């Protein structure tokens, strides 16, 4: 019996836009039963048990213990470079996340799937690393900067390999293009078999801590509908003390300068050292067609 019409195994470095992208993917299946299991422990572990955050959609009234056996249109489970969830002494992020030991028992844990895809999420290194540095001590990801660089290069090489061999079982999502290009998102939605929607783009995902630069971790994006719905608050004095915050939320997630995070760290020697790697620069140019890694180091 097929339990999952589509099973997505996702891997990306922290601060790569993982949760914004996953939230958007789930939105492509709005109104249909779906589950998302966030930040699964690497290795031979049951995602329904070890994921610290578990979400169900379109499954009202279904108790959590029954999610596993409930037919779903979409199952997403994600792996990150969480220092406490990697395999011990892991030198390869993908080998740790995509464990053969787990694969041997995958169907027992998750049920049979009609389609299975791996999803690799990659953000340009200058902005990814700047976002990491901004919240380095608060994140659960690895703190060793050379390891972060090595993991980014590994994902980049894997993304190129997917393109070169025409791997139909792996989807590469480039955060920069996903954020900026509606046609790119439409193509991705069609490939996944969803119904295209950009409704979730007005939200900054609270999963994973929200934006590290825009203070949105504890506040969702605000709409004009929200304003009219709560019009009585306009008569409260405290409302006017928070006008700046409300205006920022009203402008929404699309106004965040996610392509310019590196500028806040362009004088930081840590970012310079991370971006000085020649292989990383070559990979970044090939994948993103830009020279942000070089620009971020030019002012030193």
C-alpha positions as CSV (number, residue, x, y, z in Angstrom):
1,X,0.0,0.0,0.0
2,X,1.3,3.4,-0.9
3,X,1.5,5.8,2.0
4,X,3.3,8.7,0.5
5,X,2.5,9.9,-3.0
6,X,5.7,12.0,-2.9
7,X,8.6,11.6,-0.5
8,X,11.2,14.3,-0.3
9,X,14.5,13.8,1.5
10,X,16.0,17.3,1.9
11,X,19.6,18.3,2.8
12,X,21.0,21.8,3.2
13,X,23.3,23.8,5.4
14,X,21.7,25.9,8.0
15,X,20.9,29.5,6.9
16,X,20.5,28.3,3.3
17,X,16.8,29.1,3.2
18,X,15.8,25.5,3.9
19,X,12.7,26.3,5.9
20,X,11.4,29.0,3.6
21,X,11.8,26.6,0.7
22,X,10.2,23.7,2.5
23,X,7.3,25.9,3.7
24,X,6.8,26.9,0.1
25,X,6.9,23.3,-1.1
26,X,4.2,22.3,1.4
27,X,2.2,25.2,0.1
28,X,2.2,23.6,-3.4
29,X,0.2,20.8,-1.8
30,X,-2.2,23.0,0.1
31,X,-5.4,21.3,1.2
32,X,-3.9,17.9,0.7
33,X,-2.5,15.7,3.5
34,X,1.2,16.3,4.2
35,X,3.8,15.9,6.8
36,X,7.1,17.7,7.5
37,X,9.7,16.3,9.8
38,X,12.4,18.9,10.6
39,X,16.1,18.4,11.3
40,X,16.2,14.6,11.5
41,X,19.1,12.9,13.3
42,X,21.5,11.4,10.8
43,X,22.0,7.7,10.6
44,X,19.7,4.7,11.2
45,X,16.9,6.6,13.0
46,X,13.1,6.8,12.6
47,X,12.4,10.4,11.4
48,X,8.9,10.3,13.0
49,X,10.6,9.7,16.4
50,X,13.9,11.7,16.2
51,X,12.7,14.9,14.4
52,X,12.5,17.6,17.1
53,X,9.8,19.4,15.1
54,X,7.0,17.6,13.4
55,X,4.2,19.2,11.4
56,X,1.0,17.8,9.7
57,X,-1.1,19.6,7.2
58,X,-4.6,18.7,5.9
59,X,-4.8,16.0,8.5
60,X,-7.1,17.5,11.1
61,X,-8.2,15.1,13.7
62,X,-5.4,12.6,13.0
63,X,-3.3,12.0,16.2
64,X,0.4,12.3,15.8
65,X,1.1,8.7,16.5
66,X,-1.1,7.8,13.4
67,X,0.7,10.2,11.0
68,X,3.1,7.5,9.9
69,X,0.4,5.2,8.6
70,X,-1.9,7.9,7.2
71,X,-1.9,8.2,3.4
72,X,-0.3,11.5,2.4
73,X,0.2,13.4,-0.8
74,X,3.5,14.7,0.5
75,X,6.1,13.7,3.1
76,X,9.2,15.9,3.7
77,X,12.0,15.2,6.1
78,X,15.1,17.3,6.3
79,X,18.7,17.0,7.3
80,X,21.0,19.8,8.3
81,X,24.5,20.2,9.6
82,X,23.3,20.2,13.2
83,X,26.4,19.4,15.2
84,X,24.6,17.1,17.6
85,X,22.7,15.3,14.8
86,X,25.6,14.5,12.4
87,X,27.2,11.1,12.6
88,X,30.2,11.1,14.9
89,X,33.4,12.5,13.2
90,X,31.5,13.1,10.0
91,X,33.7,14.5,7.2
92,X,31.0,14.3,4.6
93,X,27.6,16.0,5.1
94,X,25.9,13.9,2.5
95,X,27.3,10.6,3.6
96,X,26.2,11.4,7.1
97,X,22.7,12.6,6.1
98,X,22.0,10.0,3.4
99,X,23.0,7.0,5.5
100,X,23.0,3.5,3.9
101,X,21.9,2.1,7.3
102,X,18.8,4.3,7.2
103,X,18.1,3.5,3.6
104,X,18.0,-0.2,4.4
105,X,15.1,0.4,6.8
106,X,13.6,3.5,5.2
107,X,10.3,1.9,4.1
108,X,9.8,0.4,7.5
109,X,10.1,3.8,9.0
110,X,8.2,5.9,6.4
111,X,6.0,3.5,4.5
112,X,6.0,2.9,0.7
113,X,6.2,5.9,-1.6
114,X,5.0,6.3,-5.1
115,X,7.7,8.8,-5.9
116,X,11.0,9.6,-4.1
117,X,13.2,12.6,-4.7
118,X,16.3,13.9,-2.9
119,X,16.4,17.7,-2.6
120,X,19.7,19.6,-2.2
121,X,19.4,23.2,-1.2
122,X,22.2,25.6,-1.9
123,X,22.7,29.3,-1.3
124,X,25.5,31.4,-2.6
125,X,28.5,31.2,-0.1
126,X,28.9,34.9,0.6
127,X,25.3,35.3,1.9
128,X,25.1,31.9,3.4
129,X,28.3,32.4,5.4
130,X,27.4,35.9,6.5
131,X,24.1,34.7,7.8
132,X,25.9,31.8,9.6
133,X,28.3,34.3,11.2
134,X,25.5,36.5,12.3
135,X,24.0,33.8,14.5
136,X,27.0,31.5,14.9
137,X,26.8,31.0,18.6
138,X,23.0,30.6,18.6
139,X,22.7,28.1,15.8
140,X,22.9,24.3,16.4
141,X,25.0,23.9,13.3
142,X,28.7,23.2,13.3
143,X,30.8,26.1,14.5
144,X,34.1,25.1,12.8
145,X,34.4,27.5,9.9
146,X,36.6,25.3,7.7
147,X,34.1,22.5,8.1
148,X,31.2,24.8,7.0
149,X,33.3,25.7,3.9
150,X,34.0,22.0,3.2
151,X,30.3,21.1,3.5
152,X,29.3,23.9,1.2
153,X,31.8,22.8,-1.4
154,X,30.5,19.2,-1.1
155,X,26.9,20.3,-1.7
156,X,28.0,22.5,-4.6
157,X,29.9,19.6,-6.2
158,X,26.9,17.4,-5.8
159,X,24.6,20.0,-7.4
160,X,26.9,20.2,-10.4
161,X,27.0,16.4,-10.7
162,X,23.2,16.2,-10.7
163,X,23.1,18.6,-13.6
164,X,25.9,16.8,-15.5
165,X,24.4,13.4,-15.3
166,X,20.8,14.5,-15.6
167,X,19.8,12.8,-12.4
168,X,16.0,12.8,-12.4
169,X,15.9,11.5,-8.8
170,X,17.6,14.6,-7.3
171,X,16.3,18.1,-7.3
172,X,18.7,21.0,-6.7
173,X,17.1,24.2,-5.4
174,X,19.3,27.3,-5.6
175,X,18.0,29.6,-3.0
176,X,19.0,32.8,-4.8
177,X,17.0,31.8,-7.9
178,X,14.1,30.4,-6.0
179,X,13.8,33.7,-4.1
180,X,14.1,36.0,-7.1
181,X,12.6,34.1,-10.1
182,X,8.9,33.3,-10.3
183,X,9.4,31.1,-13.4
184,X,12.0,29.1,-11.6
185,X,9.5,28.5,-8.8
186,X,6.8,27.6,-11.3
187,X,9.1,25.0,-12.9
188,X,10.0,23.5,-9.6
189,X,6.3,23.3,-8.6
190,X,5.5,21.4,-11.8
191,X,8.4,19.0,-11.3
192,X,7.1,18.2,-7.8
193,X,3.6,17.7,-9.0
194,X,2.1,20.5,-7.0
195,X,-0.4,23.3,-7.7
196,X,1.6,26.5,-8.0
197,X,1.3,29.0,-5.2
198,X,3.4,31.8,-3.9
199,X,1.2,32.5,-0.9
200,X,3.9,31.4,1.7
201,X,6.4,33.9,0.3
202,X,5.0,36.7,2.4
203,X,6.0,34.8,5.5
204,X,9.4,34.6,7.1
205,X,9.6,31.0,8.4
206,X,9.9,30.8,12.2
207,X,11.3,27.3,11.9
208,X,15.1,27.6,12.1
209,X,15.0,30.9,13.9
210,X,13.6,33.3,11.2
211,X,15.8,35.8,9.5
212,X,19.2,36.5,11.2
213,X,19.2,40.1,10.0
214,X,15.6,41.2,10.0
215,X,14.1,40.7,13.4
216,X,11.3,38.4,12.3
217,X,12.0,35.2,14.3
218,X,8.9,35.8,16.5
219,X,6.6,37.7,14.1
220,X,5.0,36.5,10.9
221,X,4.6,38.8,8.0
222,X,1.7,41.2,8.3
223,X,-1.0,41.7,5.6
224,X,-3.5,44.5,5.1
225,X,-6.2,42.0,5.9
226,X,-4.5,41.6,9.3
227,X,-4.7,45.4,9.8
228,X,-8.4,45.6,9.1
229,X,-9.1,42.4,11.1
230,X,-7.5,44.0,14.2
231,X,-8.6,47.6,13.6
232,X,-9.5,48.2,17.3
233,X,-5.8,48.1,18.1
234,X,-5.4,51.4,16.3
235,X,-6.9,53.1,19.3
236,X,-4.3,51.7,21.7
237,X,-1.3,54.0,22.6
238,X,1.1,51.1,22.5
239,X,0.3,50.5,18.9
240,X,1.9,53.8,17.9
241,X,5.1,53.0,19.8
242,X,5.5,49.9,17.5
243,X,4.7,51.6,14.2
244,X,8.2,50.9,12.9
245,X,7.8,47.1,13.6
246,X,4.3,47.0,12.0
247,X,5.5,48.8,8.9
248,X,8.4,46.5,8.5
249,X,6.1,43.5,8.8
250,X,3.6,45.0,6.3
251,X,6.4,45.4,3.8
252,X,6.9,41.7,4.2
253,X,9.5,39.0,3.5
254,X,10.0,40.0,-0.1
255,X,11.7,43.2,1.0
256,X,14.5,41.5,2.9
257,X,17.9,42.1,1.3
258,X,18.8,38.4,1.3
259,X,21.2,38.9,-1.6
260,X,23.3,41.5,0.3
261,X,23.9,39.8,3.7
262,X,27.6,39.7,3.0
263,X,27.9,43.5,3.0
264,X,27.4,43.5,6.8
265,X,30.5,41.3,7.1
266,X,32.7,42.6,4.3
267,X,35.3,43.8,6.8
268,X,35.1,40.6,8.9
269,X,38.3,38.5,8.5
270,X,36.3,35.4,9.2
271,X,34.2,35.8,6.1
272,X,37.2,36.8,4.0
273,X,39.0,33.6,5.1
274,X,36.0,31.4,4.3
275,X,35.5,32.9,0.8
276,X,39.2,32.9,-0.1
277,X,39.1,29.2,-1.1
278,X,39.8,29.1,-4.9
279,X,37.6,26.0,-5.4
280,X,34.7,27.6,-3.6
281,X,35.0,30.7,-5.8
282,X,35.0,28.6,-8.9
283,X,32.0,26.5,-7.8
284,X,30.1,29.7,-6.8
285,X,30.7,31.3,-10.2
286,X,29.7,28.1,-12.1
287,X,26.5,27.6,-10.1
288,X,25.3,31.1,-9.4
289,X,26.9,33.0,-12.3
290,X,28.1,35.8,-10.1
291,X,31.2,36.9,-8.3
292,X,29.8,37.7,-4.9
293,X,32.4,35.6,-3.2
294,X,35.2,37.6,-4.8
295,X,33.4,41.0,-4.2
296,X,33.1,40.1,-0.5
297,X,36.8,39.7,-0.3
298,X,37.9,42.6,-2.5
299,X,37.6,45.3,0.2
300,X,40.0,43.7,2.6
